[in-house]
Amino acid sequence: MSLSVAKAALEADIAKAFQSRKDNGEDNATLAKDLAKAIHTYATQADVDISLVLSTTPPGQIVAVAGTPSAQVGATTSPGIATHTGFGGLK
């Protein structure tokens, strides 16, 4: 869901938390929990769309081969390039 759509529910939840504190004389800890829950609910409704992200690792990254009699340590000689795409929600 778009966060602009979820904003009205966040505002309502925050108002409800303050009204509950006012009506019931709840302490700050309860208000803080209610606010945290409202913010968490709002943030986790976000749709995350990673259209296309390119990650590049420059040459010269240290690499090691272990566990063999001829264990080697060296460095990469060319860039590593990876693409990432995805869609989902925050958790």
LUMMARKE-279024 format. One line per field, with one value per residue (C-alpha): z negated, y negated, x; residue number from 1; residue in one letter. Coordinates in steps of 0.001 Angstrom, whole numbers, always signed. Each point is the difference from the previous one (the first is absolute). Example, Ala and Ser with C-alpha at 12.3 -4.5 7.8 and 13.67 -1.06 7.14 Angstrom:
# LUMMARKE-279024
zz	(-7800 / +660) .
yy	(+4500 / -3440) .
xx	(+12300 / +1370) .
pos	(1 / 2) .
code	(A / S) .
END
This chain:
# LUMMARKE-279024
zz	(+0 / +651 / -3204 / +1084 / -160 / -3423 / -1429 / -962 / -2109 / -1681 / -888 / -1361 / -2076 / -1469 / -852 / -1584 / -2126 / -1331 / -560 / -1909 / -2207 / -626 / -718 / -2034 / -1640 / +1448 / -712 / +2470 / +453 / +1306 / +2277 / +1310 / +737 / +1819 / +2066 / +818 / +1110 / +2211 / +1615 / +473 / +1622 / +2310 / +1030 / +646 / +2416 / +2499 / +3343 / +876 / +3705 / +999 / +3749 / +881 / -2136 / +1266 / -2564 / +1066 / -1962 / +1277 / +863 / -2672 / -2601 / -2224 / +460 / -1716 / +686 / -3191 / -1004 / +2587 / -122 / +2562 / -1736 / +1923 / -755 / +2816 / +1429 / +2626 / +3393 / +1448 / -1402 / -1333 / +1233 / -1343 / +738 / -2564 / +564 / -2227 / -1498 / -3510 / -3339 / -3071 / -2950) .
yy	(+0 / -3511 / -1801 / -2979 / +2297 / +1357 / -3505 / -482 / +3180 / -1156 / -3336 / +1756 / +2420 / -2846 / -1991 / +3124 / +518 / -3565 / +160 / +3260 / -1590 / -2993 / +2073 / +2776 / -1862 / +2440 / -527 / -1038 / +3590 / +1048 / -3036 / +814 / +3618 / -1156 / -2518 / +2559 / +2490 / -2635 / -961 / +3634 / +853 / -3008 / +750 / +3707 / -749 / -1452 / +1676 / +196 / +109 / +442 / -445 / +550 / -537 / +620 / +800 / -245 / +1220 / -1550 / +2152 / +548 / +1659 / +2370 / +3665 / +3091 / +3705 / +1996 / +3632 / +1308 / +576 / -2761 / -2633 / -3224 / -3638 / -2473 / -2661 / -187 / -1289 / -1165 / -1639 / +2108 / -1162 / +1214 / -1100 / +55 / -276 / +729 / -1016 / +507 / -1521 / -1042 / +2369) .
xx	(+0 / +1153 / +956 / -2098 / -3034 / +1026 / +531 / -3664 / +63 / +3235 / -1562 / -3100 / +2102 / +2065 / -3125 / -1497 / +3135 / -106 / -3763 / +378 / +2652 / -2249 / -3133 / +1618 / +2863 / +2522 / +3679 / +2690 / +1178 / -3420 / -140 / +3470 / -1024 / -3136 / +1972 / +2695 / -2645 / -1668 / +3318 / +1041 / -3331 / +358 / +3577 / -538 / -2849 / +2465 / +400 / +3674 / +772 / +3614 / -247 / +3624 / +3060 / +3500 / +2670 / +3606 / +2986 / +3218 / +3010 / +2595 / -2230 / +1948 / -898 / +1343 / -218 / +330 / +3 / +2402 / +3740 / +401 / -2146 / +250 / -659 / -460 / -2238 / -2693 / +1085 / -3325 / -3116 / -2835 / -3393 / -3334 / -3557 / -2795 / -3720 / -2927 / -3282 / -1243 / -762 / +1915 / +102) .
pos	(1 / 2 / 3 / 4 / 5 / 6 / 7 / 8 / 9 / 10 / 11 / 12 / 13 / 14 / 15 / 16 / 17 / 18 / 19 / 20 / 21 / 22 / 23 / 24 / 25 / 26 / 27 / 28 / 29 / 30 / 31 / 32 / 33 / 34 / 35 / 36 / 37 / 38 / 39 / 40 / 41 / 42 / 43 / 44 / 45 / 46 / 47 / 48 / 49 / 50 / 51 / 52 / 53 / 54 / 55 / 56 / 57 / 58 / 59 / 60 / 61 / 62 / 63 / 64 / 65 / 66 / 67 / 68 / 69 / 70 / 71 / 72 / 73 / 74 / 75 / 76 / 77 / 78 / 79 / 80 / 81 / 82 / 83 / 84 / 85 / 86 / 87 / 88 / 89 / 90 / 91) .
code	(M / S / L / S / V / A / K / A / A / L / E / A / D / I / A / K / A / F / Q / S / R / K / D / N / G / E / D / N / A / T / L / A / K / D / L / A / K / A / I / H / T / Y / A / T / Q / A / D / V / D / I / S / L / V / L / S / T / T / P / P / G / Q / I / V / A / V / A / G / T / P / S / A / Q / V / G / A / T / T / S / P / G / I / A / T / H / T / G / F / G / G / L / K) .
END
